[in-house]
């Protein structure tokens, strides 16, 4: 893979400072002084026509006067001058710029014009810009402090990316006294060009960064944000603090789903899908920073608490209960070990109360025993300053006791201030995170546990997919387009159910009736008993105005019900246009539970799917969970399990369990529906009756709106769904049916078997090393791919025993976003059938579909068959000077 486009920005070898001066209050002066004070190991070029020299260095009137190459420009000049300076930087070959200046998007109409001019210049010249209106960038291990912060930032392994310059300033000031260090401090400002996605991408591959903290006020590019987060969390914990948590969705008035989903629910769903951990406050972000800086990771959520005060232990235990942290009972060996060294009245339970007169030796013994307990994933050691307490010596004993090789995190909470200050500083200085309150300490451990849980969940892979009947996507799309062409924002009940049926979702037959006679005919057609509901575009919630009658048994009752419904709605909503009623047979699902499945369109993250308890009380019960599509079976079941109603789906008392597979199937079909129909703005299936015999959508409502113009398919989705348009069905030369299609998460089993069955030579040629089979982590990486960043095409042949994977070709898009790096391997069993050629041609076509212009790779020089294939396909072959065993190949698409 190529290095990141932002590498010269984050790892520059030379810096130019525009606006450097001798004015102590000036931003440019402060930046120049910080760069000099931090000890940047490279030339620093001040640029300001007012000076000949600054701080004993030559000062340049123009960037063009600098004779040597410059990696990074930092601009601290008036806003009006910045677009011109960026143009001058481009002319001088500088492609990375940090703009500290304010007065752009936040500067009214004139500022917005300047922002557009600046962005146009940058895009035209190929310049990447961080900011404007930002504090800047710190890379402590390089001595790079390109900010106007007052305090220096110590080096370490944490990276902070913030939209708030004030937060950067606070954390920088807070870091050194708490023995925290940073690999990067990044202030995004207005994020005119470089945004969260760009920076997270860089930090995910940065060897200096072990954990990432994000302060988010708003997300501009949801697709890039989630794509980068999903990649980063595979290898590093990411903790997010998001402000503005209580904005409500603008769609609340139109659908039940819109009323139930707030913007913060969607952000939570996005972070959950990406595997990031969320904190709710500034103090929690500090706590996360402290625990992550220690570099320890938890292998679960089981915590042992050691304390010399019972009350403190109870506080910690209560907070653990709030957060779902388990306090496991002590193993027999742990009890025996502690009985030998502790007084007879110790608690003999978790929390481990070692009593108020506990000596430093007691602390050391308790920590040793807790760490050795196999049921413990982490240890919290607490101390309250009592008359007999030796706070500093106890801290020193903890430092000496905890082995540096221990994989279990140890956290400390020395409560108080004056009496424990020295001990707390000692713990922190030796890499043991220290907290002032039990609650913050337990919360900090919970972040490690959440990250571990997210990692384990990401390793869950669905079983092989069961092929379902194809959807009538074109038919559903035509129904939606017809409504939009008529200027309607809502489909009728019959249209809504027709769209659901087109995607294979079970519905009950519904007939429209314009008058009482029509209602009778409709009732006789579908069969009694029937339900009758008002038809009116102005009445989305029919029961609220008496617009629904259930269990109508006879013809006479049908005619009476029609008149009664129409009269009630006219009285309640005289402004409503009444088009008649709909008549449907009463749904017959034995032991049914009422559920709701819905869709709402978030302005940032696009379609969001809701599942929960349904019925007329849906907005009162508010028992629901949301997730981002596309869903697979694992994600669908996880969505269901996050609700209280999930417990009612199992068997209880005399009621049998519902068909949970049928519920999952509806969720998957709804997911496919919103992926394929970007003009769906809202959807309610309420109620969805679910019972032991299956499910049926009793009532459905769909709202529609024109989606913004799209450059590519699925641009309305925050997460790219399965690209079904790349599926190709062919035959091998011997007539064997062959399918070439994008890989999906359900292929984990077949992918594992395919790699395991490759010959040793094939594995060596593909992986350029010894590998016998894929680990769970590699399996997830290979099958749960981000279709916006990469592509993997599998070749499947039909055999008497069933489908079998016989080849895979994949590419990953390079940081330049115009080229990709590929790899291909074909089963040893399928040779001389032209499979490699077909796979490569399909892969190159997918790359063109991605908008890429060049494909490249590396091949072992001994791999003659692969080199012959590449030559036949028009690839150029070039030697690699540093490695004579490998050649580089590439071609234009």
C-alpha positions in Angstrom: 0.0 0.0 0.0 1.0 3.6 -0.7 1.8 5.9 2.3 -1.0 8.2 3.3 -1.5 11.5 1.5 -1.4 13.1 4.9 2.0 11.7 5.7 3.9 15.0 4.9 1.4 16.8 7.1 1.8 14.5 10.1 5.5 13.6 9.6 7.0 16.6 7.9 10.7 17.1 7.5 10.4 20.9 7.0 7.8 23.5 7.9 7.1 27.0 6.6 5.2 29.4 8.9 3.2 32.2 7.2 2.6 35.1 9.5 5.5 34.5 11.8 6.4 37.7 13.6 8.0 39.2 16.7 4.6 40.3 18.1 4.1 38.3 21.2 0.3 38.3 21.0 0.2 37.2 17.4 -0.8 33.7 16.4 2.0 33.4 13.9 4.5 34.5 16.4 3.3 31.9 18.9 3.3 29.1 16.3 6.9 30.0 15.3 8.0 30.1 18.9 6.3 26.8 19.7 8.0 25.1 16.8 11.4 26.3 17.9 10.8 25.5 21.6 9.5 22.0 20.8 12.8 21.1 19.1 11.5 20.2 15.7 14.2 18.2 14.0 14.1 19.9 10.6 14.3 23.4 9.0 11.7 25.9 10.0 11.1 28.7 7.4 9.3 31.9 8.7 7.5 33.7 5.8 6.7 37.4 6.3 7.8 40.2 4.0 8.1 42.6 7.0 11.2 40.9 8.4 14.6 39.9 7.2 15.3 37.6 10.2 13.3 36.1 13.0 14.8 34.4 16.1 18.2 34.4 14.4 16.9 32.7 11.2 16.4 34.1 7.8 12.8 35.3 7.2 11.4 34.9 3.7 9.3 37.4 1.9 7.7 34.8 -0.3 7.5 31.0 -0.2 9.0 30.9 -3.7 12.2 32.3 -2.2 12.8 29.1 -0.1 15.4 27.1 -2.0 14.7 23.8 -0.4 11.5 21.5 -0.5 8.9 22.2 2.1 6.5 19.5 3.4 4.1 21.5 5.5 2.9 25.1 5.5 1.2 26.7 8.6 -0.8 29.8 7.7 -1.6 32.4 10.4 -2.5 35.4 8.3 -5.7 37.4 7.7 -8.4 35.2 6.1 -8.6 37.3 2.9 -4.9 36.5 2.2 -5.2 32.7 2.7 -6.5 31.5 -0.7 -3.7 33.3 -2.5 -1.1 31.9 -0.1 -2.4 28.4 -0.7 -2.0 29.0 -4.4 1.6 30.1 -3.9 2.2 27.0 -1.8 0.9 24.8 -4.6 3.3 26.6 -7.1 6.2 25.8 -4.7 5.2 22.1 -4.5 3.7 22.2 -1.0 0.7 19.9 -0.9 -0.1 20.0 2.9 -1.3 23.1 4.7 -2.7 24.0 8.1 -4.8 27.1 8.2 -5.1 28.6 11.7 -6.8 31.8 10.5 -10.5 32.4 11.4 -13.0 34.3 9.3 -14.2 31.7 6.9 -17.4 29.6 7.3 -18.0 31.3 10.7 -17.5 34.8 9.2 -21.0 35.3 7.6 -21.6 35.6 3.9 -18.1 37.1 3.2 -16.5 34.3 5.2 -18.5 31.7 3.2 -17.2 33.2 0.0 -13.7 33.0 1.2 -14.2 29.4 2.3 -15.5 28.4 -1.1 -12.6 30.2 -2.8 -10.1 28.5 -0.5 -11.6 25.0 -1.1 -11.7 25.6 -4.9 -8.1 26.6 -4.9 -7.0 23.6 -2.8 -9.0 21.1 -4.9 -7.7 22.6 -8.2 -4.1 22.5 -7.0 -4.2 19.1 -5.1 -3.5 20.7 -1.7 -4.8 19.1 1.5 -5.9 21.7 4.1 -6.4 21.2 7.9 -8.7 23.9 9.3 -9.3 26.7 8.9 -10.1 28.2 12.3 -8.2 25.5 14.1 -5.6 25.4 16.8 -3.2 23.3 14.7 -1.3 20.0 15.0 1.1 18.5 17.6 3.3 15.5 17.0 5.4 15.4 20.2 7.8 12.6 19.2 8.8 14.8 16.2 9.1 18.0 18.2 6.4 19.3 16.0 4.1 21.8 17.8 2.4 23.7 15.0 -0.1 25.3 17.3 -0.6 28.5 19.4 -1.2 26.5 22.6 0.4 27.8 25.8 1.4 24.5 27.2 3.6 21.8 25.7 2.2 18.3 25.0 4.2 15.4 26.3 4.9 12.4 23.9 3.0 9.2 24.3 0.7 6.8 22.5 -2.7 8.6 22.6 -4.1 10.6 19.7 -6.8 13.3 20.2 -8.8 14.5 17.2 -11.1 17.4 18.2 -13.4 19.9 16.5 -12.9 22.1 19.6 -9.6 24.0 19.9 -10.5 24.7 23.6 -10.6 21.0 24.4 -7.2 20.5 22.8 -5.9 23.3 25.0 -7.4 21.8 28.1 -6.1 18.3 27.5 -2.6 19.6 26.6 -2.5 21.5 29.8 -3.9 18.5 31.8 -1.6 15.8 30.3 1.8 16.4 31.8 0.7 16.5 35.5 -1.2 13.3 35.0 1.7 11.6 33.2 -0.2 11.2 30.0 1.4 11.4 26.6 0.2 11.9 23.1 1.2 10.7 19.6 -0.9 13.5 18.0 -3.1 16.4 19.0 -5.2 17.3 16.1 -7.6 20.4 15.9 -9.9 20.1 12.9 -11.5 23.5 13.1 -14.0 24.0 10.3 -13.0 20.8 8.6 -13.2 22.4 5.2 -11.1 19.7 3.6 -9.3 17.3 6.0 -12.0 15.7 8.2 -12.4 13.0 10.7 -12.2 10.3 8.1 -8.9 11.4 6.7 -7.2 11.8 10.2 -8.6 8.5 11.6 -7.3 6.7 8.5 -3.8 8.1 9.1 -3.9 7.3 12.8 -5.1 3.8 12.2 -1.8 3.0 10.5 0.4 5.2 12.6 2.8 3.0 14.6 3.1 5.8 17.3 -0.7 5.7 18.1 -2.2 2.9 20.3 -5.6 4.5 21.0 -7.7 7.3 19.5 -9.9 9.9 21.3 -12.4 11.9 19.3 -14.3 15.0 20.3 -17.2 15.4 17.9 -19.6 18.3 17.5 -20.9 17.2 14.1 -20.1 14.8 11.3 -19.9 16.2 7.8 -19.1 13.1 5.8 -20.8 10.1 7.4 -19.5 7.7 4.8 -15.8 8.6 5.3 -16.3 8.9 9.1 -17.8 5.4 9.5 -15.5 3.8 6.9 -12.4 5.1 8.7 -13.8 4.2 12.2 -14.6 0.6 11.1 -11.0 0.2 9.9 -9.4 1.8 12.9 -11.3 -0.2 15.6 -10.0 -3.5 14.1 -6.7 -2.7 15.7 -7.0 0.2 18.1 -9.6 1.4 20.6 -11.5 4.5 19.6 -13.3 6.5 22.3 -15.8 9.2 21.2 -17.3 12.2 23.1 -20.2 13.6 21.1 -22.0 16.8 22.1 -25.5 18.0 21.1 -27.2 14.8 22.3 -30.8 15.9 22.5 -31.8 17.2 19.1 -34.9 15.4 17.8 -35.4 14.1 14.3 -37.3 16.3 11.9 -39.5 13.4 10.8 -41.1 12.9 14.2 -44.5 14.1 13.0 -44.8 11.8 10.0 -44.1 8.3 11.3 -44.0 6.4 14.6 -40.4 5.5 13.7 -39.5 9.2 13.3 -41.0 10.0 16.6 -39.0 7.2 18.3 -35.6 8.0 16.8 -33.6 11.0 17.9 -30.3 12.1 16.3 -28.4 10.8 19.2 -29.9 7.3 18.9 -28.6 7.3 15.3 -25.1 8.4 16.3 -25.0 5.7 19.0 -26.1 3.1 16.3 -23.3 4.4 14.0 -20.6 4.1 16.7 -21.9 0.6 17.7 -21.7 -0.5 14.1 -18.2 0.9 13.8 -17.0 -0.7 17.0 -16.1 2.6 18.8 -16.8 3.3 22.5 -18.8 6.3 23.5 -18.4 8.5 26.6 -21.0 11.0 27.8 -19.0 13.7 29.4 -15.7 15.6 29.5 -14.6 13.9 32.7 -15.3 10.5 31.2 -13.1 11.4 28.2 -10.3 12.2 30.6 -10.8 8.9 32.4 -10.7 7.1 29.1 -7.5 8.9 28.2 -5.9 7.9 31.5 -6.8 4.2 31.3 -5.9 3.9 27.6 -2.6 5.6 28.0 -1.4 2.6 30.2 -1.6 0.5 27.1 -3.4 -2.4 28.9 -6.4 -4.2 27.3 -9.1 -6.2 29.1 -10.1 -9.6 27.9 -13.6 -9.3 29.4 -15.8 -7.3 31.8 -15.0 -9.2 35.1 -13.6 -6.8 37.7 -12.1 -7.6 41.1 -12.2 -4.6 43.6 -9.7 -4.3 46.4 -10.5 -1.7 49.1 -9.6 -0.8 52.7 -13.1 0.8 53.2 -16.4 -1.0 52.9 -18.3 2.1 51.8 -15.9 2.8 48.9 -16.3 -0.8 47.8 -20.0 -0.4 47.7 -19.8 2.8 45.6 -17.6 1.0 43.1 -19.9 -2.1 43.1 -23.0 0.1 42.5 -21.4 1.8 39.5 -20.3 -1.6 38.2 -23.9 -2.8 38.4 -25.0 0.3 36.5 -22.6 -0.4 33.7 -23.0 -4.1 33.5 -19.6 -4.9 34.9 -19.4 -8.3 36.5 -17.9 -8.7 40.0 -17.1 -12.4 39.9 -16.9 -14.5 43.1 -13.3 -15.3 44.2 -11.9 -18.7 43.2 -11.1 -21.2 46.0 -7.4 -20.8 45.4 -7.7 -17.0 45.7 -9.6 -17.3 49.0 -7.0 -19.7 50.4 -4.2 -17.4 49.3 -5.8 -14.3 51.0 -6.8 -16.3 54.1 -3.1 -16.8 54.7 -2.1 -13.2 54.8 -5.2 -11.1 55.7 -6.9 -10.7 59.1 -9.7 -13.1 59.9 -12.4 -10.5 59.4 -11.7 -9.7 55.7 -14.7 -9.8 53.5 -13.9 -13.2 51.7 -15.9 -11.8 48.7 -15.6 -9.4 45.9 -15.2 -6.5 46.6 -12.2 -7.6 48.6 -12.3 -5.6 51.8 -8.9 -5.9 53.4 -10.0 -3.6 56.3 -9.1 -0.1 57.4 -5.8 -1.0 59.0 -4.5 -2.7 55.9 -0.7 -2.6 55.5 1.2 -2.1 52.2 1.9 -5.8 52.4 -1.8 -6.6 52.6 -2.3 -4.5 49.4 0.5 -6.3 47.6 -0.9 -9.8 48.6 -4.4 -8.9 47.5 -3.3 -7.6 44.1 -1.2 -10.7 43.5 -4.0 -13.0 44.4 -6.6 -11.1 42.3 -4.4 -11.0 39.2 -3.9 -14.7 39.5 -7.6 -15.5 39.7 -8.7 -16.9 36.3 -12.2 -15.4 36.7 -10.8 -11.8 36.8 -10.2 -9.6 33.8 -9.0 -6.5 35.7 -8.3 -5.2 39.1 -9.3 -2.0 40.8 -7.3 -1.1 43.9 -8.8 1.5 46.2 -7.5 3.3 49.3 -9.2 5.6 51.7 -6.9 7.6 54.0 -7.4 6.4 57.5 -5.3 6.9 60.7 -3.3 3.7 60.1 -3.0 4.1 56.3 0.4 4.4 54.6 -0.9 5.8 51.3 2.5 6.3 49.7 4.0 3.0 50.8 0.9 1.2 49.6 1.2 2.8 46.2 4.9 1.9 46.0 4.0 -1.7 46.9 1.4 -1.8 44.1 3.9 -0.5 41.6 6.4 -3.2 42.7 3.8 -5.9 42.8 2.1 -5.5 39.4 4.3 -7.3 36.9 5.0 -5.4 33.7 4.2 -8.5 31.8 0.7 -8.7 33.2 -1.9 -8.6 30.5 -4.7 -7.7 33.0 -5.2 -4.0 33.6 -4.8 -2.6 37.1 -6.5 0.6 38.1 -6.1 2.6 41.3 -8.3 5.0 43.2 -6.6 6.8 46.0 -9.5 8.7 47.5 -8.9 12.1 49.1 -6.4 14.9 48.3 -3.6 15.9 50.7 -2.8 12.6 52.4 -2.8 10.6 49.2 -1.3 13.1 46.7 2.2 11.6 46.8 0.9 8.1 46.4 -1.3 9.0 43.6 1.6 10.7 41.7 3.7 7.6 42.3 1.1 5.4 40.7 0.5 7.6 37.8 4.2 8.1 37.1 4.6 4.3 36.8 1.8 3.8 34.3 -1.0 2.7 36.7 -4.1 4.8 36.0 -5.3 6.6 39.1 -8.7 8.1 39.7 -10.1 10.3 42.4 -13.5 8.6 42.7 -14.6 4.9 42.6 -17.2 5.8 39.9 -14.7 7.2 37.5 -12.4 4.2 38.0 -15.1 1.7 37.3 -16.2 3.8 34.2 -12.6 3.7 33.0 -12.5 -0.1 33.2 -15.9 -0.2 31.4 -14.3 1.4 28.4 -11.7 -1.4 28.2 -14.5 -3.9 28.6 -16.6 -2.3 25.9 -13.8 -2.3 23.5 -13.1 -5.9 24.2 -16.8 -6.7 23.7 -16.9 -4.8 20.4 -13.8 -6.7 19.2 -15.4 -10.0 20.0 -18.7 -9.0 18.4 -16.8 -8.0 15.3 -15.4 -11.5 15.1 -18.9 -13.0 14.9 -19.6 -14.3 11.4 -23.1 -15.2 10.1 -23.6 -18.7 8.8 -23.9 -19.5 5.1 -26.7 -17.4 3.6 -29.9 -19.1 2.5 -30.8 -18.0 -1.0 -34.2 -16.3 -1.0 -36.6 -15.6 -3.8 -35.4 -12.6 -5.9 -37.0 -9.2 -5.1 -39.0 -7.3 -7.6 -36.9 -4.2 -7.2 -38.1 -2.6 -10.4 -41.7 -3.0 -9.6 -41.3 -1.5 -6.1 -39.3 1.4 -7.7 -42.0 2.1 -10.2 -44.6 2.4 -7.4 -42.5 4.9 -5.6 -41.7 6.9 -8.7 -45.4 7.1 -9.6 -46.2 8.6 -6.2 -43.4 11.1 -6.5 -44.5 12.1 -10.0 -47.9 12.9 -8.6 -46.3 15.1 -6.0 -47.3 12.8 -3.1 -45.1 12.3 0.0 -46.9 9.2 1.2 -47.9 5.9 -0.4 -51.4 4.6 0.1 -51.9 1.6 2.3 -52.2 -0.7 -0.7 -49.1 0.8 -2.3 -47.1 0.5 0.9 -48.0 -3.2 1.2 -47.3 -3.8 -2.5 -43.7 -2.5 -1.9 -43.3 -4.8 1.0 -44.6 -7.7 -1.0 -42.2 -6.9 -3.8 -39.4 -7.6 -1.3 -41.0 -10.8 0.0 -42.4 -9.5 3.3 -45.6 -11.3 4.3 -48.7 -9.0 4.2 -52.4 -9.5 4.6 -54.6 -8.8 1.6 -56.0 -5.2 1.5 -58.7 -3.8 -0.8 -59.7 -0.1 -1.2 -63.4 0.9 -0.9 -64.8 4.3 -1.9 -68.3 3.9 -0.4 -70.3 1.6 1.9 -71.2 -0.7 -1.0 -67.6 -1.1 -2.0 -66.7 -1.8 1.6 -69.2 -4.7 1.7 -67.9 -6.2 -1.5 -64.3 -5.9 -0.3 -65.2 -7.6 3.0 -66.9 -10.5 1.3 -63.9 -10.8 -1.1 -61.2 -11.0 1.7 -63.6 -12.9 4.0 -64.9 -12.1 7.5 -63.9 -11.1 10.1 -62.3 -7.9 8.6 -60.6 -4.7 9.7 -61.6 -1.4 8.2 -59.3 1.7 8.2 -59.8 5.3 6.9 -58.0 6.4 3.7 -56.7 9.9 4.0 -53.3 11.4 3.1 -53.8 13.9 6.0 -54.4 11.1 8.6 -51.2 9.1 9.2 -52.2 7.8 12.6 -55.7 6.5 12.1 -56.5 5.3 15.6 -56.0 8.8 16.9 -59.1 10.0 15.1 -61.4 7.0 15.3 -60.4 5.8 11.9 -60.1 2.1 12.6 -62.6 -0.7 13.3 -61.5 -4.2 14.1 -63.3 -7.6 14.0 -66.2 -6.7 11.7 -68.2 -9.9 11.4 -71.2 -9.4 9.1 -72.2 -7.6 5.9 -74.5 -5.2 7.8 -71.7 -4.4 10.3 -69.4 -3.6 7.3 -71.7 -1.0 5.9 -72.4 0.5 9.3 -68.6 0.6 10.1 -67.9 2.5 6.9 -70.3 5.3 7.7 -69.2 5.4 11.4 -65.5 5.6 10.5 -66.1 8.4 7.9 -68.3 10.4 10.3 -65.8 10.2 13.1 -62.8 11.2 11.0 -64.8 14.1 9.5 -65.7 15.4 12.9 -62.1 15.0 14.2 -60.3 16.3 11.1 -62.6 18.5 9.0 -59.6 19.5 6.9 -58.8 16.0 5.8 -59.5 14.7 2.3 -61.3 11.3 2.8 -60.8 8.9 0.0 -62.7 6.0 1.5 -61.4 3.1 3.5 -59.3 0.0 3.2 -60.6 -3.4 4.1 -58.4 -6.3 5.1 -59.0 -9.7 6.6 -58.2 -9.9 10.3 -54.7 -11.3 10.6 -54.6 -14.9 12.0 -51.4 -15.5 13.8 -51.7 -17.7 16.9 -50.0 -16.5 20.1 -48.9 -13.3 18.2 -46.7 -10.6 19.7 -47.1 -7.1 18.3 -43.9 -5.6 17.0 -42.8 -2.6 15.0 -40.1 -2.4 12.3 -39.5 1.0 10.8 -37.1 3.1 8.8 -36.3 6.8 9.2 -33.8 8.9 7.2 -31.2 10.7 9.2 -29.9 13.9 7.6 -26.3 12.7 8.3 -26.2 8.9 8.3 -29.1 8.2 5.9 -31.5 5.3 6.4 -31.8 3.9 10.0 -33.8 0.8 10.9 -35.8 0.5 14.1 -37.1 -2.6 15.8 -39.2 -2.8 19.0 -42.5 -3.4 20.7 -45.4 -2.4 18.5 -49.1 -1.6 18.6 -51.0 1.6 19.5 -48.9 2.2 22.6 -45.6 2.2 20.7 -44.6 5.8 21.4 -45.6 5.4 25.1 -43.7 2.2 25.6 -40.6 3.4 23.7 -39.1 0.0 23.8 -37.0 0.0 20.6 -33.4 -0.2 19.3 -32.0 1.2 16.1 -29.2 0.1 13.7 -27.7 1.2 10.5 -28.3 -0.9 7.3 -27.2 -3.0 5.6 -27.9 -5.7 8.1 -26.9 -9.4 8.1 -28.3 -12.1 10.3 -25.9 -11.5 13.2 -26.6 -7.7 13.2 -30.4 -8.3 12.9 -30.4 -10.7 15.9 -28.2 -8.2 17.9 -30.7 -5.4 17.1 -33.6 -7.6 18.4 -31.7 -8.5 21.6 -31.2 -4.9 22.5 -34.9 -4.5 23.3 -37.0 -5.6 26.3 -39.6 -7.1 24.0 -37.0 -9.7 22.9 -37.7 -11.6 26.1 -41.4 -11.9 25.1 -40.4 -13.6 21.9 -39.2 -16.7 23.8 -41.5 -19.3 25.3 -43.1 -18.3 28.6 -45.8 -19.8 30.7 -48.2 -21.4 28.3 -47.2 -19.4 25.2 -44.8 -21.0 22.7 -41.8 -19.1 21.3 -42.3 -17.1 18.1 -40.6 -17.9 14.8 -37.5 -15.6 15.4 -36.0 -16.6 12.0 -39.1 -15.0 10.3 -38.5 -11.8 12.2 -34.9 -11.7 11.2 -35.9 -12.4 7.6 -38.2 -9.3 7.7 -35.4 -7.1 9.1 -33.1 -8.3 6.3 -35.7 -7.6 3.7 -36.4 -4.2 5.0 -32.6 -3.6 5.0 -32.5 -4.6 1.3 -35.5 -2.4 0.6 -33.9 0.8 1.9 -30.6 0.0 0.2 -32.2 -0.4 -3.2 -34.8 2.4 -2.9 -33.1 5.7 -2.0 -36.4 7.6 -2.3 -37.9 5.9 0.8 -37.8 8.5 3.5 -39.8 6.6 6.2 -41.4 3.3 6.8 -43.6 1.8 9.5 -44.7 -1.8 9.8 -46.9 -1.5 12.9 -48.0 -3.9 14.0 -46.0 -6.8 12.7 -47.7 -9.8 14.2 -45.1 -12.5 15.1 -46.0 -16.0 16.3 -44.9 -19.6 16.3 -46.2 -20.0 12.7 -44.5 -17.0 11.2 -45.1 -13.2 10.8 -47.4 -10.9 8.9 -47.3 -7.1 8.3 -50.8 -6.0 9.4 -50.3 -2.3 8.8 -47.7 -0.4 6.7 -47.0 3.2 6.0 -44.3 4.4 3.6 -43.2 8.0 3.1 -41.2 9.1 0.0 -39.0 12.0 -1.0 -36.6 12.7 -3.8 -33.1 11.6 -2.7 -30.2 14.0 -3.6 -28.5 13.3 -7.0 -26.0 10.5 -6.7 -22.7 9.9 -8.4 -22.7 6.2 -7.7 -25.1 3.5 -6.5 -25.8 3.5 -2.8 -24.5 7.0 -2.2 -27.5 7.5 0.1 -26.1 4.9 2.5 -23.6 5.6 5.2 -22.3 2.0 4.9 -22.0 0.6 1.5 -24.4 -2.4 1.0 -23.7 -5.6 -1.0 -23.0 -4.6 -4.6 -25.4 -7.1 -6.2 -24.9 -5.5 -9.7 -21.4 -7.1 -9.8 -22.7 -10.6 -9.7 -21.9 -12.6 -12.9 -23.1 -16.1 -13.9 -21.0 -18.0 -16.4 -19.7 -21.4 -17.3 -16.2 -22.9 -17.1 -14.7 -24.3 -20.3 -15.9 -27.8 -19.2 -19.4 -26.6 -18.8 -19.4 -26.3 -15.0 -21.7 -23.5 -13.8 -19.6 -20.6 -12.4 -20.7 -17.6 -10.3 -18.3 -14.6 -9.8 -19.7 -12.3 -7.1 -18.6 -9.9 -4.4 -17.7 -11.6 -1.1 -20.0 -11.2 1.8 -19.8 -11.8 5.6 -21.8 -15.1 5.2 -18.9 -16.5 3.2 -16.6 -16.9 6.2 -17.0 -20.6 6.3 -16.3 -21.2 2.6 -13.4 -18.7 2.7 -11.8 -20.5 5.6 -12.2 -23.9 3.8 -10.9 -22.5 0.6 -7.6 -21.2 2.1 -7.2 -24.3 4.2 -7.5 -26.5 1.2 -4.9 -24.6 -0.9 -1.6 -26.4 -1.5 1.5 -25.2 0.5 2.9 -23.8 -2.8 -0.3 -21.9 -3.6 -0.3 -20.4 -0.1 3.3 -19.4 -0.4 2.7 -17.7 -3.7 -0.4 -15.8 -2.5 0.7 -14.8 1.0 4.4 -14.7 0.4 5.0 -16.6 3.6 3.9 -19.5 5.8 0.2 -19.6 6.6 -1.8 -22.8 7.1 -5.3 -21.3 7.7 -7.0 -18.0 8.4 -7.3 -16.8 12.0 -10.7 -15.4 13.2 -9.3 -11.9 12.9 -8.1 -12.5 9.3 -11.4 -14.2 8.4 -13.3 -11.1 9.5 -10.9 -8.8 7.6 -11.2 -10.9 4.5 -15.0 -11.3 4.5 -16.5 -8.3 6.3 -15.1 -5.8 3.8 -15.9 -2.2 3.3 -17.1 -2.0 -0.3 -16.2 1.7 -0.5 -12.5 0.9 0.2 -12.0 -2.5 -1.3 -13.4 -5.3 -3.3 -13.2 -9.1 -3.1 -14.7 -11.3 -5.8 -15.2 -15.0 -5.1 -15.5 -17.7 -7.7 -18.2 -20.3 -6.9 -18.8 -23.5 -8.8 -21.8 -25.8 -8.5 -20.8 -29.3 -7.6 -23.0 -32.4 -6.7 -22.1 -31.7 -3.0 -23.2 -28.1 -3.3 -21.5 -24.7 -4.0 -17.8 -24.5 -3.6 -15.4 -21.5 -3.5 -12.6 -22.1 -6.0 -11.0 -18.7 -6.3 -10.8 -15.1 -4.9 -9.5 -11.8 -6.3 -9.4 -8.7 -4.3 -8.1 -5.1 -4.3 -7.7 -2.4 -1.8 -7.9 1.3 -2.9 -4.7 3.2 -2.4 -4.6 6.5 -0.4 -4.5 8.5 -3.7 -8.1 7.2 -4.4 -7.4 6.6 -8.0 -5.4 3.4 -7.9 -5.6 0.0 -6.2 -3.4 -2.9 -5.1 -4.7 -6.4 -6.0 -4.1 -10.0 -5.1 -5.6 -13.2 -6.6 -5.5 -16.9 -5.9 -7.2 -19.9 -7.6 -7.8 -23.3 -6.2 -5.3 -26.1 -7.2 -8.3 -28.2 -8.3 -9.4 -25.7 -11.0 -6.5 -25.3 -13.5 -6.4 -24.6 -17.2 -10.1 -23.5 -17.2 -9.5 -19.8 -17.7 -10.7 -19.0 -14.1 -7.8 -16.7 -13.3 -8.5 -14.6 -16.4 -12.2 -14.4 -15.7 -11.6 -13.3 -12.1 -9.0 -10.7 -13.1 -11.3 -9.2 -15.8 -14.2 -9.1 -13.3 -11.9 -7.4 -10.7 -10.7 -4.8 -13.2 -14.3 -4.1 -14.2 -15.2 -3.6 -10.5 -12.3 -1.2 -10.2 -13.5 0.8 -13.2 -17.0 0.8 -11.5 -15.2 2.2 -8.5 -13.9 5.1 -10.6 -10.3 3.8 -10.4 -7.8 4.4 -13.2 -4.8 2.0 -12.3 -4.4 -1.4 -10.8 -1.1 -2.6 -9.4 0.4 -5.5 -7.4 3.5 -7.5 -6.5 4.3 -11.1 -7.6 7.1 -13.5 -6.7 9.5 -13.7 -9.6 9.2 -17.5 -9.4 5.4 -17.4 -9.9 5.6 -17.9 -13.7 1.9 -18.8 -14.2 0.8 -15.6 -12.5 3.3 -13.5 -14.5 2.2 -15.1 -17.7 -1.5 -14.3 -16.9 -0.7 -10.7 -16.0 1.3 -10.2 -19.2 -1.6 -11.6 -21.3 -3.9 -9.1 -19.5 -1.6 -6.2 -20.5 0.2 -5.6 -17.2 3.7 -4.1 -17.3 6.3 -5.9 -15.2 9.0 -4.0 -13.4 11.8 -5.2 -11.1 11.9 -4.0 -7.5 15.6 -2.9 -6.8 15.3 -3.5 -3.0 13.9 -7.1 -3.4 15.2 -9.2 -6.3 12.7 -12.0 -5.5 9.6 -9.8 -6.2 8.5 -7.9 -9.3 5.9 -5.1 -9.5 3.1 -5.2 -12.0 0.6 -2.6 -13.0 -1.7 -1.4 -15.8 -4.1 1.4 -16.6 -7.8 0.6 -16.5 
